[in-house]
Amino acid sequence: MLENENYPVFLLCKVMCISKSGFYKWFECKDKNYHLNYSLEEEIKKIHTSSRGTYGRSLILSTLKKSFIKVGKKRVSKIMKNLNINGVGKPKFRTTTKIDRQAIHFPNLISGDFTSYKPNQLWTRYYLYFNERGLGLFVHNIGCLSKSNNWLEHAR
């Protein structure tokens, strides 16, 4: 509206070939959205910094809706793009164990039933790894799962 100081609105509208009412409708609508977007920008910045930069569009949108602010996902996306804000996505899943297809596969004889009534019927091995003060320590235990041997009672 800087030119409004030098020239009247009706003359500017006549030169641009638009109606005066159309200009005012556009100007009021733009002004209203500008203030709404500005308050949303501040809110989105606040949510993004409180999440330490991890929240993306969907989490910011759900946080705004919990705060009873009605806004659409496209508007949040546009504002985030204008502010150059991005969320942190989930890391890609990478398999660490490679299956050997030629290895002999033994059947699962226990099938989740760890109750044994006779000695020497079920044997298991138990691995633990501790990392205390930079020292890696492996604990390996082999034992029988009979009722008389109570060493794995806590796991039941």
N, C-alpha and C positions, 0 to 999 in steps of 0.2 A: 504494500500500500504506500510505497514511497512516492510513486507518481501521483497519488491522490492529492498530495500537497500542492503540486504544480498545476494539475488539470482536474476538472470535475469528472465524476464517475460516469455520467451519461455520455460524455465525449469519448472517454476511453472505451466504453462499451460499443459505441457507434463505430469507432475505428477498428475494433476487433471483431465486429459483426456478431455480437452476442447481446442477449437481452439484459436489462439492468437487474431484473429479478433473478435471472439465472446466475448472474455474477455474485449477487449477495447470498444466494443459496449455497453456491460453491464455496464462497469465502467463509461463511459461518460453519459449514460442515468441516472444512479443512481445519479451521481454528479449533473446533471442538475435539476432533481426532488428534490434533497436535498435543493438546493438553493431556488427553487420555493416554496417548503413547508416551509422553514424557513421564507421567506418573508410573506407567507400566515399566518403562526403562529403569527407573529408580528401584522399583520392587524386584525386577529380574536381576539387576546387579547385586542387590542385597542378598537374594536367595542364592545366587551363584557363588558369591564370596563366602557365605556362611557354610556352603557345602564344600569349601576348599577347592572350587573349580571342577567338581566331579559331576554335578547335575547337568543333564542334557535337557532337551525340549520336553520330553514326557514327564520327567520328575519335577521340573519347574512348573509345568502346567498343572500337575496334581497338587503341588504346594499352593499355587495361586487359587485353585478351586477350594482347597481346604480353608483358605483365608476369605472365602466368599467373594472372590473377584471373578466375574464372568468374562472369559476371554477364550478365543479359539486357538487351535494349535498352529494354524497358518500365521496368525498375527504374532504369536510368541516366536515362531521361526523367523519371521521377518525382522522383528526387533533384535533377536539374538544375532542375526546375520549383520544388521547395521552396527551392533555393538562389538562385533567380532568375538563373540563368546561361543565356545564349543564345550560340550560335555566330554567326559572320558568314557569310552566304550569298554565293554568287557574284553579281556584278552582272548586271543584265539586259542582254542583248545588244541593241545598237541599231545599225541600219544607218545608215551615214554617207553612202553613195553612192546617189543616186536615179537609176534607169535612165530615160532618155528613150525612150519607146516609139516616138516618131515620128522619131527620129534614124536616119540611114543606117548600117547595120552592115556593115563591110567584112569579107571573109573572112580567116581566118588563113592566110597564104601560107607562113609559116615552119614552123609546127606543131612547134616545139621543136628543129628542125634548124638549128643556127647555123653549119654549115660552108659556106663559100663558096670556090670555086676561081677565080673570075674577079673582077676589080675591078668596082665599081659594080653588083654583083648583089644584095647585102644591105646595107641601111643601118639603123642603129639610133640611138636617142637614149637618153641615160643621165642620170638626175637623181640628185643627192645633196643632202642638206640637213644642214648643220652648225649646231649651236647652241653657240657658244663664247663664254663670258663674257657671255651675254645678247644677243649679236649673231647674228642669223639670217643664214646664208649659203647661197645656192643655187648649186650647180655644175651646169651643163648641158653635155653633150657630145654631139655628133652625129658619127658615124663610120661607115666602111665596114668590113664584117666579112670582107674577103677574106684569103686566107692570107698575102699579102704585107704586109698591114696588121696588125701584131701588137698593137694597143692593147688588145684584149679577151682576151688569151691567159689571164689569170688567172681568168676566169670559166668556162673550160672544164674 
